[in-house]
Every structure is written in structure tokens, then in C-alpha cells.
Amino acid sequence: MKKENISDAVIRRLPRYYRQLTDLCASGVVRISSHSLGQEMNITASQIRQDFSCFGEFGQQGYGYNVEELRAEIGHILGVDNDHHLIMIGVGNLGHALLQNFKFSHAGFTVDAAFDISPAVIGSVVNSVPVYAMSVLDSYIEKHSVDVVVLTIPQAVAQDTADHLIELGVKGFWNFTNVELSSTDPNVKFENIHFADSLLTLSYRIANR
């Protein structure tokens, strides 16, 4: 199957597989069947086999999957071994918390710099990441490889900021502005995070249990 034909649902299950396999490796599990993996993740064995078949042949009939090898394969598909370079724009409460606590390296990202307009944070260092003024952002991007920009900025400036960054050559955005960002360039990719969606999903489930 060509990668462009792989459904979004399959792609969104890949990080779940990677996370589960990471936990299994840490627990010392050497091999696992699709049935057992499905029970761990509340996914059917046939769904797991179907998902994996999108990317090639994994495992052996009667043996199952080598956990460490499968984790490495899924990680490679996800690009965690590509050493993506990332910067953050907006070092307020959320941005600061992400820099301080989120393990970007576990997902294959190196956080090189952060940018803000507040004199209170410009010049500071958060978890080894230097915070620069927005006024030097353009020159920074011109001189450094930036694969992804994390946006934790006000909604009112989100799309304009993204458009400007796209003009500078940025192709990936992890967007926490609660605005559905978009671009006419098909090579530009957004992951728009909406915390309320997750909470409303929980609301539905507890209201209809």
C-alpha cells in the first residue's frame, strides 16, 4: 500500500503502538502475539495485523512479534530517528510547562530555541533551551534548520504568524493556539491540538456510560 493511501486513523494508532511497545520493552517482554498486543491496547488482533500490513511484513506466524524489533520499526516509520529540529514561539504558562516537562527527545525532536515578546522571559533559559526576542526570529530561521515550530501564542496572531513562518520555509507546526490553522501549501503539515475536544469526549463518555 502506498503511504499516501494510509488512513489518518492508522497513522494516529502508530504512536499508541510505539508507546505500548516501549512499555513492553521496559518490562522485559521479548515477543508478543497480535492477540496479546490487542488485549493490552483494546484493539482487535485483525486490526493490528491490518495496520502493520500498510507498512510491510512484521512478525512470524506462530512466533508473533519481536517486541524490540517491532518498536524500532514503528519508531522508524514515525521518524523518531530523524532528529527533527524544533523551536517554540510563546513561553507563557503553557510554553514554559512544555519546555520544562515534555520529553521532546523521546519523540525524536531536539528543541533548539524559544521566542517570546516579554522582557520577563527574553534572555532566560528553560530546561537548557534559550529564550530569544521575537525580533531575531527571522534571522534565526535563515541560519538554522527548523523542521517544526510549536505555537503557544494568542489566537489573534496565530494564523498570521504561521503564514509568515511558512514564507520563511517552515513546513511543520504543533499548534496549541486553539485555532484550526491551515495553508494552501500541501507540503505544510499542522497538528492542531484542542484540549477542549479531549475533555468533551470524556464528558460524552461519562454522560452516556
Secondary structure, 3 states (H helix, E strand, C coil): CCHHHCCHHHHHHHHHHHHHHHHHHHCCCCEECHHHHHHHHCCCHHHHHHHHHCCCCCCECCCEEEHHHHHHHHHHHHCCCCCEEEEEECCCHHHHHHHHHCCHHHHCEEEEEEEECCCCCCCCEECCEEEEEHHHHHHHHHHCCCCEEEECCCHHHHHHHHHHHHHCCCCEEEECCCCCCCCCCCCCEEEECCHHHHHHHHHHHHHCC
